[in-house]
């Protein structure tokens, strides 16, 4: 556990404050947009998951609406494991008041027992191992470089907003290692968390790219993403990240980014979810297409909005400034 204690109850102030509290500042709107973006990208991409770009063009032309269907035969607006695992993790963080491996593992195990609509092989295998041995950290494996930890990392970005870098990185690895104890997965998760937080702070895209994407590629050249267009990306975290970065940095709106990435096919619910959380944090709530928000499952929409606010309130309570007052 990287911090302890319960959520701090706050009462209405007697006098008007000179400045709004942290959760009323603009970054909260971007955090909510990131969570809604994740769910939108998940629901949009699920329709064409595992299809090739040619198959998508033949069946849909350009896929641009949340219609459900796909190999999972979803209802329109229904989401997959990308969103539901994120919500499970976020709830565990809120209940514990911290990012902790044991509570994350228990939450993921309960999520799996509830028979989710979809679950990745690595996630299933390592959660079964957790049931047997009780260890919330999977054994390190070069074969566990899938995107299953990266797709659910958003609650860490929100709960750790404003925390020291060492705490952020430790929290990211704590949740990731429950199912994916792999250096490439770790690097991707950490980059995504820091990108989301910078976008929430209003940092311009070229600076975010220089700070985090270029640093990732310098440390792990396998992530180089500016060469050939990645189509039909697999669940390999490198291909996932490459496709997402290409879509994010070659477009100029939330909608264009998501349409670009999901029409690449492959693991489209996850590339859509990750691109959605980044683009949501970058462009903000006003950039989310109303037709997509309306199509999104209403319960999921409300859960994403509420949890984003609660996680950011927790982050404000746990910030270094709050802890010294």
C-alpha positions as CSV (number, residue, x, y, z in Angstrom):
1,X,0.0,0.0,0.0
2,X,1.4,3.4,-1.0
3,X,-0.7,5.5,1.4
4,X,-3.1,4.5,4.1
5,X,-6.2,5.8,5.8
6,X,-9.8,6.2,5.0
7,X,-11.4,8.8,2.7
8,X,-11.7,12.1,4.5
9,X,-15.2,13.3,5.1
10,X,-15.6,16.9,4.1
11,X,-18.3,19.3,5.4
12,X,-19.6,22.4,3.8
13,X,-17.5,25.4,4.7
14,X,-18.9,28.2,6.9
15,X,-17.2,30.9,4.9
16,X,-16.7,31.4,1.2
17,X,-13.3,30.1,0.1
18,X,-11.0,32.3,-1.7
19,X,-10.2,29.5,-4.2
20,X,-12.1,26.3,-5.2
21,X,-11.0,23.0,-3.8
22,X,-8.9,20.7,-6.0
23,X,-11.8,18.6,-7.2
24,X,-13.6,21.7,-8.6
25,X,-10.7,22.7,-10.9
26,X,-10.6,22.0,-14.6
27,X,-8.6,18.8,-14.4
28,X,-11.6,17.1,-13.0
29,X,-13.6,17.6,-16.2
30,X,-10.8,16.2,-18.2
31,X,-10.5,13.2,-15.8
32,X,-14.2,12.5,-16.3
33,X,-13.8,12.8,-20.0
34,X,-11.0,10.3,-19.9
35,X,-13.2,7.8,-18.1
36,X,-16.1,8.4,-20.5
37,X,-13.6,8.2,-23.4
38,X,-12.4,4.8,-22.3
39,X,-15.9,3.4,-22.2
40,X,-16.9,5.0,-25.5
41,X,-13.8,3.6,-27.2
42,X,-14.5,0.2,-25.7
43,X,-18.1,0.2,-26.9
44,X,-17.2,1.5,-30.3
45,X,-14.3,-0.8,-30.9
46,X,-16.0,-4.0,-29.6
47,X,-18.2,-4.1,-32.8
48,X,-15.2,-4.6,-35.0
49,X,-12.9,-6.5,-32.6
50,X,-10.9,-9.2,-34.4
51,X,-11.9,-8.0,-37.8
52,X,-9.3,-6.8,-40.4
53,X,-9.4,-3.4,-41.9
54,X,-10.6,-4.9,-45.2
55,X,-13.4,-6.8,-43.4
56,X,-14.5,-3.6,-41.6
57,X,-14.6,-1.7,-44.9
58,X,-16.6,-4.4,-46.5
59,X,-19.1,-4.6,-43.7
60,X,-19.3,-1.0,-42.4
61,X,-17.6,1.2,-44.9
62,X,-16.1,3.4,-42.1
63,X,-17.2,2.2,-38.7
64,X,-18.2,5.3,-36.8
65,X,-21.3,4.6,-34.6
66,X,-21.9,2.6,-31.4
67,X,-24.1,-0.2,-32.6
68,X,-23.2,-3.3,-30.6
69,X,-22.9,-6.7,-32.2
70,X,-19.4,-8.0,-33.0
71,X,-18.2,-11.4,-32.1
72,X,-19.5,-10.9,-28.5
73,X,-23.0,-10.0,-29.8
74,X,-23.2,-7.0,-27.5
75,X,-26.1,-4.7,-27.1
76,X,-25.5,-1.2,-28.4
77,X,-23.6,0.8,-25.8
78,X,-22.4,-2.3,-23.9
79,X,-18.8,-2.4,-22.8
80,X,-16.3,-5.2,-22.4
81,X,-13.5,-6.1,-19.9
82,X,-11.6,-2.9,-20.6
83,X,-14.2,-0.8,-18.8
84,X,-15.5,-3.2,-16.3
85,X,-12.0,-4.1,-15.0
86,X,-11.2,-0.5,-14.7
87,X,-14.3,0.1,-12.7
88,X,-13.5,-2.9,-10.5
89,X,-10.0,-1.5,-9.8
90,X,-11.3,2.0,-9.1
91,X,-13.8,0.7,-6.6
92,X,-11.1,-1.3,-4.9
93,X,-8.9,1.8,-4.6
94,X,-11.8,3.8,-3.2
95,X,-12.7,1.2,-0.6
96,X,-9.1,0.8,0.5
97,X,-8.2,4.5,0.2
98,X,-5.1,3.5,-1.7
99,X,-3.7,1.6,-4.7
100,X,-2.8,-1.8,-3.2
101,X,-2.0,-5.1,-4.9
102,X,-4.0,-7.3,-2.6
103,X,-7.2,-5.3,-2.8
104,X,-6.8,-5.0,-6.6
105,X,-6.3,-8.8,-6.9
106,X,-9.4,-9.5,-4.8
107,X,-11.4,-7.1,-6.9
108,X,-10.3,-8.7,-10.1
109,X,-11.0,-12.1,-8.7
110,X,-14.6,-11.1,-7.7
111,X,-15.0,-9.5,-11.2
112,X,-14.0,-12.8,-12.8
113,X,-16.3,-14.8,-10.6
114,X,-19.2,-12.6,-11.8
115,X,-18.7,-14.0,-15.3
116,X,-17.8,-10.9,-17.4
117,X,-18.7,-10.8,-21.0
118,X,-15.0,-11.2,-21.9
119,X,-11.7,-12.0,-20.3
120,X,-8.2,-12.2,-21.6
121,X,-6.2,-15.4,-21.3
122,X,-3.3,-13.9,-19.3
123,X,-5.8,-12.3,-16.9
124,X,-7.7,-15.5,-16.4
125,X,-4.5,-17.6,-15.9
126,X,-3.0,-15.3,-13.3
127,X,-6.2,-14.7,-11.4
128,X,-6.6,-18.5,-11.1
129,X,-3.0,-18.6,-9.8
130,X,-4.0,-15.9,-7.2
131,X,-6.9,-18.1,-6.1
132,X,-4.5,-21.0,-5.5
133,X,-1.5,-19.3,-3.9
134,X,-2.9,-16.1,-2.5
135,X,-0.1,-14.0,-4.0
136,X,-1.3,-10.7,-5.5
137,X,1.7,-10.6,-7.8
138,X,2.1,-12.8,-10.8
139,X,5.4,-14.4,-11.5
140,X,7.6,-12.3,-13.9
141,X,7.1,-13.6,-17.5
142,X,8.4,-12.4,-20.8
143,X,5.3,-14.0,-22.3
144,X,2.9,-11.7,-20.4
145,X,3.4,-8.6,-22.5
146,X,-0.3,-8.3,-23.4
147,X,-2.3,-5.1,-23.1
148,X,-4.5,-6.3,-20.2
149,X,-2.9,-4.2,-17.5
150,X,-2.6,-1.1,-19.8
151,X,-6.3,-1.1,-20.6
152,X,-7.4,-0.7,-17.0
153,X,-4.7,1.7,-15.8
154,X,-6.9,4.9,-15.8
155,X,-8.0,4.6,-12.1
156,X,-4.4,4.7,-11.1
157,X,-3.8,7.9,-13.1
158,X,-6.8,9.5,-11.3
159,X,-6.1,8.3,-7.8
160,X,-2.5,9.3,-8.0
161,X,-3.0,12.7,-9.6
162,X,-0.6,15.1,-7.9
163,X,1.4,12.4,-6.2
164,X,5.2,12.1,-6.3
165,X,6.5,10.2,-9.3
166,X,7.8,7.3,-7.2
167,X,4.3,6.7,-5.8
168,X,2.7,6.8,-9.2
169,X,5.1,4.3,-10.7
170,X,4.8,2.0,-7.7
171,X,1.0,2.2,-7.8
172,X,1.0,1.5,-11.6
173,X,3.1,-1.7,-11.1
174,X,1.0,-2.8,-8.1
175,X,-2.1,-3.1,-10.2
176,X,-0.4,-4.3,-13.3
177,X,1.6,-7.1,-11.6
178,X,-1.6,-8.8,-10.4
179,X,-1.8,-10.3,-13.9
180,X,1.0,-8.8,-16.1
181,X,4.5,-8.8,-14.5
182,X,6.4,-7.8,-17.6
183,X,8.8,-5.0,-18.3
184,X,7.1,-3.9,-21.6
185,X,3.7,-3.9,-19.9
186,X,5.1,-1.9,-17.0
187,X,6.6,0.7,-19.4
188,X,3.4,1.1,-21.4
189,X,1.3,1.4,-18.2
190,X,3.6,4.0,-16.7
191,X,3.7,6.1,-19.9
192,X,-0.1,6.0,-20.2
193,X,-0.6,7.2,-16.6
194,X,1.8,10.1,-17.0
195,X,0.3,11.1,-20.4
196,X,-3.2,11.1,-18.9
197,X,-2.1,13.2,-16.0
198,X,-0.3,15.7,-18.2
199,X,-3.3,16.0,-20.5
200,X,-5.5,16.6,-17.5
201,X,-3.2,19.5,-16.5
202,X,-3.7,21.0,-20.0
203,X,-0.2,20.2,-21.3
204,X,0.1,20.5,-25.1
205,X,0.3,17.3,-27.1
206,X,3.9,18.0,-28.5
207,X,5.2,18.4,-24.9
208,X,3.4,15.3,-23.7
209,X,4.9,13.4,-26.6
210,X,8.4,14.6,-25.9
211,X,8.2,13.9,-22.2
212,X,6.7,10.5,-22.2
213,X,6.4,8.9,-25.7
214,X,9.9,9.8,-26.7
215,X,11.2,8.6,-23.4
216,X,9.5,5.3,-23.7
217,X,10.9,4.7,-27.2
218,X,14.4,5.7,-26.0
219,X,14.2,3.1,-23.2
220,X,12.4,0.5,-25.2
221,X,13.0,0.9,-28.9
222,X,10.6,-1.9,-29.7
223,X,7.8,0.7,-29.2
224,X,9.0,2.9,-32.1
225,X,5.7,3.9,-33.7
226,X,6.3,6.4,-36.5
227,X,7.5,3.9,-39.2
228,X,4.7,1.7,-40.7
229,X,1.0,2.1,-40.1
230,X,-0.1,-0.5,-37.6
231,X,-3.2,-2.3,-38.8
232,X,-5.0,-5.3,-37.2
233,X,-3.1,-4.7,-34.0
234,X,-2.9,-7.8,-31.7
235,X,-3.2,-7.9,-27.9
236,X,0.6,-7.5,-27.7
237,X,1.1,-4.3,-25.7
238,X,3.6,-2.9,-28.2
239,X,1.3,-3.1,-31.2
240,X,-1.6,-1.7,-29.1
241,X,0.5,1.3,-28.0
242,X,1.8,1.9,-31.5
243,X,-1.7,1.9,-33.0
244,X,-3.0,4.3,-30.3
245,X,-0.1,6.7,-30.6
246,X,-0.4,6.8,-34.4
247,X,-4.1,7.6,-34.2
248,X,-3.7,10.1,-31.3
249,X,-1.0,12.2,-32.9
250,X,-2.2,12.1,-36.5
251,X,-5.7,13.5,-35.7
252,X,-7.0,16.7,-34.2
253,X,-10.2,15.7,-32.4
254,X,-11.5,13.0,-30.1
255,X,-13.9,11.7,-32.7
256,X,-11.3,11.4,-35.5
257,X,-8.8,9.7,-33.1
258,X,-11.3,7.0,-32.2
259,X,-12.6,6.4,-35.7
260,X,-9.0,6.1,-36.9
261,X,-7.9,3.6,-34.3
262,X,-11.0,1.3,-34.3
263,X,-11.0,1.0,-38.1
264,X,-7.6,-0.5,-37.8
265,X,-9.4,-3.6,-36.5
266,X,-7.6,-6.2,-34.4
267,X,-8.0,-5.8,-30.7
268,X,-10.2,-2.8,-31.4
269,X,-12.1,-2.6,-28.1
270,X,-8.8,-2.2,-26.2
271,X,-7.1,0.2,-28.7
272,X,-10.4,2.2,-28.7
273,X,-10.5,2.2,-24.9
274,X,-6.9,3.4,-24.4
275,X,-7.1,5.9,-27.2
276,X,-10.4,7.1,-25.7
277,X,-8.9,7.7,-22.3
278,X,-6.0,9.7,-23.7
279,X,-8.1,11.7,-26.2
280,X,-10.7,12.3,-23.5
281,X,-8.1,13.8,-21.1
282,X,-6.6,15.7,-24.0
283,X,-9.7,17.3,-25.6
284,X,-12.0,17.4,-22.6
285,X,-15.7,16.7,-22.1
286,X,-17.0,19.2,-24.7
287,X,-15.2,17.2,-27.5
288,X,-17.1,13.9,-26.7
289,X,-19.7,13.4,-29.5
290,X,-23.2,13.6,-28.1
291,X,-24.4,10.7,-30.2
292,X,-21.7,8.4,-28.6
293,X,-22.5,9.6,-25.1
294,X,-26.2,9.0,-25.7
295,X,-25.5,5.5,-27.1
296,X,-23.3,4.5,-24.1
297,X,-25.0,2.3,-21.5
298,X,-26.5,4.7,-19.0
299,X,-25.4,2.8,-15.9
300,X,-21.8,2.5,-17.2
301,X,-21.8,6.2,-18.0
302,X,-22.9,7.2,-14.5
303,X,-20.4,4.8,-12.9
304,X,-17.5,6.3,-15.0
305,X,-18.5,9.9,-14.1
306,X,-19.0,9.2,-10.4
307,X,-15.9,7.1,-10.0
308,X,-13.7,9.6,-11.8
309,X,-14.8,12.4,-9.4
310,X,-14.4,10.1,-6.3
311,X,-10.9,9.0,-7.4
312,X,-9.8,12.6,-7.9
313,X,-11.3,13.6,-4.6
314,X,-9.2,10.9,-3.0
315,X,-6.1,12.2,-4.9
316,X,-6.8,15.7,-3.5
317,X,-7.0,14.3,0.0
318,X,-3.8,12.4,-0.4
319,X,-1.8,15.2,-2.2
320,X,1.4,16.3,-0.5
321,X,-0.2,19.8,0.1
322,X,-3.2,18.2,1.8
323,X,-1.1,16.0,4.0
324,X,0.9,18.9,5.3
325,X,-2.1,21.0,6.3
